[in-house]
Amino acid sequence: MAAKFIKVDPFDLVVFGGTGDLAYRKLYPALLHRDKSDQFTDPTRIVGVSRRPLAREAFQASVRDALTRFNGSEAVSPDVVERFLNRLDYVAVDASGDAGWADLKALLGPEDRTRAYYMATGPDLFGPIATRLGAAGLATPRSRIIVEKPIGKDGKSADAINDAIGSVFLEKNIFRIDHYLGKETVQNLMALRFANALFEPLWNSAHIDHVQITVAETLGVGGRGAYYDNSGAIRDMVQNHMLQLLCLVAMEPPSSLQADALRDEKLKVLKSLSPIDDSNVSALTVRGQYRAGFAEGAAVPGYLQDIEQETSDTETFVALKLAVANWRWAGVPFYLRTGKRLPQRVSEIVIGFRRVPHAIFETGADGIPANRLVIRVQPDEGIKLWLMIKEPGPGGMRLQHVPLDMSFAKTFATPTPEAYERLLMDALRGNAALFMRRDEVEAAWKFIDPIREAWAHLGESPRPYAAGNWGPAAAIALIERDGRTWNEEYE
Ligand SMILES: NC(=O)c1ccc[n+]([C@@H]2O[C@H](COP(=O)([O-])OP(=O)(O)OC[C@H]3O[C@@H](n4cnc5c(N)ncnc54)[C@H](OP(=O)(O)O)[C@@H]3O)[C@@H](O)[C@H]2O)c1
C-alpha cells in the first residue's frame, strides 16, 4: 500500500518555548516534513513564543538556521522551506508575568480554526501558562494543549500540573506527549499483535517465558546535568517511555483503536503491576551510576565530573524486575533496564518464548535455545524472530539459531518519519490514541513513587559502573539468577 497523507484542517500552533532546544531540534523539522508532504491547509500558522524580544524575520531566520542543522538527511526543496517559513510568526510573552499576552491575543484573533498550544518550556511553566491562557480568554472549550514530559517529578507534582491544566482545558483537549508512542516500531507492535493471527494465541504465560525492555544510551548527561541530577533514570525513562512500552506489550486487545479504548487497556496494565516497596526493592531493582570509562570511541569522564559535583545519589542506570499480576501474565517476569554511557544506543523489546517441552535433537548441555521475538524501536527499526533451523548441508541434523529479519529501512523505500511528525499531526487532528490520559500518568507515578521512597529508606548509593559497560554487575545478576540472560546480540 502506498503512503497516503491526509490533509489536516487549518490550524494555529502556538509553541511556548518556541526558541528552545526542543522546538528547534525536533518540532520545526517535524512540521517542515509534514508541510513538505502537503499535509497543511491554508491558512495555517505556527507562532513561536518566548520571553526574548524578536522580530518576525529574525525568528524565521533562526528557524531557517535550525532546519539546516537538524533536518536530517531528507532533502527539502528551497520552495518548501520558504513556504514553511512564511507560516511562522513570533510573539514575546512572559509565561510567568503579564507581558505579551495581549499581543498574543491580538495576533491570534478569533478562534476560527484549530488552535493548539504546545508546552515546550520547563514543566514548572505548564500550569502558569494554562492559567494565563484561561485568564486572557485564549483557552476555549475547543482549544487544545500539548504537554511535554516530564509531567511532574512525582505523583503530587504531577497532580498539581494536571489540576492547573485541567481547570482550563477539557481532558479530551489535553495531549500529553510520550514521544516513544509516536515511533513507528512502537505502533508496529500493535500491528504485530492485533493485525496478525499468529502471535496473539501465544501471547501469554503458557508460551512466553519472560519479556525484556532495554533503552540504552551511549551518551552521558552532557549539558542536561542540572536537570538530570534532579531526575534520574527511573523518572526520566521508566515512569514514562518504558512503562508505556510495557503497556503495549502486556495490554489486552482493545475493542478498537479509539483513544479511550486503547488507554483503558493500558491503564489496566499499570494498575496490575505488583508493587515494589521497602519489602522487595533490594531483590527487584538495581541502581547504578557511571564512572569514567570508554564510550563512543573515546575516554569519557564519570557522572560526578559531568555534573561538576562531589557527590550525588542520582541513578544513571536502573534495572527492574516487574510482575504484571493478572491471568495472562502470571509468573512471567518483565525485566527493564535503561542507562546512560552503556556500550550501545539501542531501544528494544524482547519477547522470550518458552523452550520446546521435549528435545528430539541432539544438542549441547544448554539444550535448544528458545525462540525470541526482538522488536527494535531504535535505531535500525525492525523486527527479528529468532528460530531454530537445520544447518544446511550434510553431516547429520545440526541445528542453528537464525533470525527471520525484517529491517524497516531495507523493506520500505520511504524514510521512517520522526515520532514528533506523527504526534503533532495526531494532536492537530484531535486523535488522542497515542497520548497519555491523566489517569495513566497518575497510575505510573503510583507505581514509581514507592520505589523511589524505598531507595531513600535503604540509604544506599547507586552502584558504580565504568562507562561503556552494561551497568553494574548486579544488573546482570538480576536476570541471570533466574536462569535467563539479557539480549546482547547486536550488529
Ligand atoms: N530538548 C529536548 O530534546 C527535549 C526532549 C523531551 C522533552 N523536553 C522537555 O521540553 C521542555 C523544553 O526543553 P528545552 O530543552 O527545549 O529547553 P530550553 O532549550 O531551555 O528552552 C526553554 C524555552 O522556554 C522559554 N522560556 C523560558 N522561560 C520562559 C518564560 N517565563 N516565559 C516564556 N518563555 C520562557 C525559553 O526562551 P526565553 O529564555 O527567551 O524565554 C526557551 O524558548 C522541557 O520540559 C524538557 O524537559 C526536551
The ligand as an SDF file (V2000), in Angstrom:
LIG
                    3D

 48 52  0  0  0  0  0  0  0  0999 V2000
   15.3410   19.2100   24.3020 N   0  0  0  0  0  0  0  0  0  0  0  0
   14.7900   18.0350   24.1010 C   0  0  0  0  0  0  0  0  0  0  0  0
   15.1620   17.2660   23.2130 O   0  0  0  0  0  0  0  0  0  0  0  0
   13.6180   17.5910   24.9550 C   0  0  0  0  0  0  0  0  0  0  0  0
   13.1180   16.2880   24.7850 C   0  0  0  0  0  0  0  0  0  0  0  0
   11.9990   15.8820   25.5290 C   0  0  0  0  0  0  0  0  0  0  0  0
   11.4360   16.7660   26.4270 C   0  0  0  0  0  0  0  0  0  0  0  0
   11.9460   18.0110   26.5930 N   0  0  0  0  0  0  0  0  0  0  0  0
   11.2760   18.9140   27.5250 C   0  0  0  0  0  0  0  0  0  0  0  0
   10.8330   20.0500   26.8000 O   0  0  0  0  0  0  0  0  0  0  0  0
   10.9080   21.2080   27.6100 C   0  0  0  0  0  0  0  0  0  0  0  0
   11.7780   22.2630   26.9340 C   0  0  0  0  0  0  0  0  0  0  0  0
   13.1040   21.7660   26.8370 O   0  0  0  0  0  0  0  0  0  0  0  0
   14.2370   22.5110   26.0060 P   0  0  0  0  0  0  0  0  0  0  0  0
   15.4050   21.6010   26.0030 O   0  0  0  0  0  0  0  0  0  0  0  0
   13.7260   22.9990   24.7150 O   0  0  0  0  0  0  0  0  0  0  0  0
   14.5450   23.7850   26.9750 O   0  0  0  0  0  0  0  0  0  0  0  0
   15.3000   25.1230   26.6120 P   0  0  0  0  0  0  0  0  0  0  0  0
   16.2040   24.9660   25.4560 O   0  0  0  0  0  0  0  0  0  0  0  0
   15.8520   25.6550   27.9070 O   0  0  0  0  0  0  0  0  0  0  0  0
   14.1180   26.1080   26.1460 O   0  0  0  0  0  0  0  0  0  0  0  0
   13.2240   26.7130   27.0370 C   0  0  0  0  0  0  0  0  0  0  0  0
   12.3330   27.6640   26.2410 C   0  0  0  0  0  0  0  0  0  0  0  0
   11.3800   28.2440   27.1200 O   0  0  0  0  0  0  0  0  0  0  0  0
   11.4320   29.6680   27.0030 C   0  0  0  0  0  0  0  0  0  0  0  0
   11.0980   30.2430   28.2990 N   0  0  0  0  0  0  0  0  0  0  0  0
   11.7280   30.0400   29.4830 C   0  0  0  0  0  0  0  0  0  0  0  0
   11.1110   30.7430   30.4550 N   0  0  0  0  0  0  0  0  0  0  0  0
   10.0580   31.3680   29.8770 C   0  0  0  0  0  0  0  0  0  0  0  0
    9.0470   32.2300   30.3760 C   0  0  0  0  0  0  0  0  0  0  0  0
    8.9820   32.6160   31.6570 N   0  0  0  0  0  0  0  0  0  0  0  0
    8.1230   32.6700   29.5140 N   0  0  0  0  0  0  0  0  0  0  0  0
    8.1460   32.3150   28.1970 C   0  0  0  0  0  0  0  0  0  0  0  0
    9.0830   31.5020   27.6890 N   0  0  0  0  0  0  0  0  0  0  0  0
   10.0260   31.0400   28.5210 C   0  0  0  0  0  0  0  0  0  0  0  0
   12.8620   29.9550   26.5650 C   0  0  0  0  0  0  0  0  0  0  0  0
   13.0380   31.1810   25.8980 O   0  0  0  0  0  0  0  0  0  0  0  0
   13.3590   32.5570   26.6900 P   0  0  0  0  0  0  0  0  0  0  0  0
   14.5060   32.3000   27.5890 O   0  0  0  0  0  0  0  0  0  0  0  0
   13.6220   33.5750   25.6120 O   0  0  0  0  0  0  0  0  0  0  0  0
   12.1110   32.9090   27.4170 O   0  0  0  0  0  0  0  0  0  0  0  0
   13.0650   28.8180   25.5820 C   0  0  0  0  0  0  0  0  0  0  0  0
   12.4390   29.1160   24.3590 O   0  0  0  0  0  0  0  0  0  0  0  0
   11.4340   20.7370   28.9570 C   0  0  0  0  0  0  0  0  0  0  0  0
   10.3390   20.4500   29.7950 O   0  0  0  0  0  0  0  0  0  0  0  0
   12.1790   19.4640   28.6080 C   0  0  0  0  0  0  0  0  0  0  0  0
   12.2630   18.5860   29.7090 O   0  0  0  0  0  0  0  0  0  0  0  0
   13.0330   18.4400   25.8760 C   0  0  0  0  0  0  0  0  0  0  0  0
  1  2  1  0
  2  3  2  0
  2  4  1  0
  4  5  1  0
  4 48  2  0
  5  6  2  0
  6  7  1  0
  7  8  2  0
  8  9  1  0
  8 48  1  0
  9 10  1  0
  9 46  1  0
 10 11  1  0
 11 12  1  0
 11 44  1  0
 12 13  1  0
 13 14  1  0
 14 15  2  0
 14 16  1  0
 14 17  1  0
 17 18  1  0
 18 19  2  0
 18 20  1  0
 18 21  1  0
 21 22  1  0
 22 23  1  0
 23 24  1  0
 23 42  1  0
 24 25  1  0
 25 26  1  0
 25 36  1  0
 26 27  1  0
 26 35  1  0
 27 28  2  0
 28 29  1  0
 29 30  1  0
 29 35  2  0
 30 31  1  0
 30 32  2  0
 32 33  1  0
 33 34  2  0
 34 35  1  0
 36 37  1  0
 36 42  1  0
 37 38  1  0
 38 39  2  0
 38 40  1  0
 38 41  1  0
 42 43  1  0
 44 45  1  0
 44 46  1  0
 46 47  1  0
M  CHG  2   8   1  16  -1
M  END
$$$$
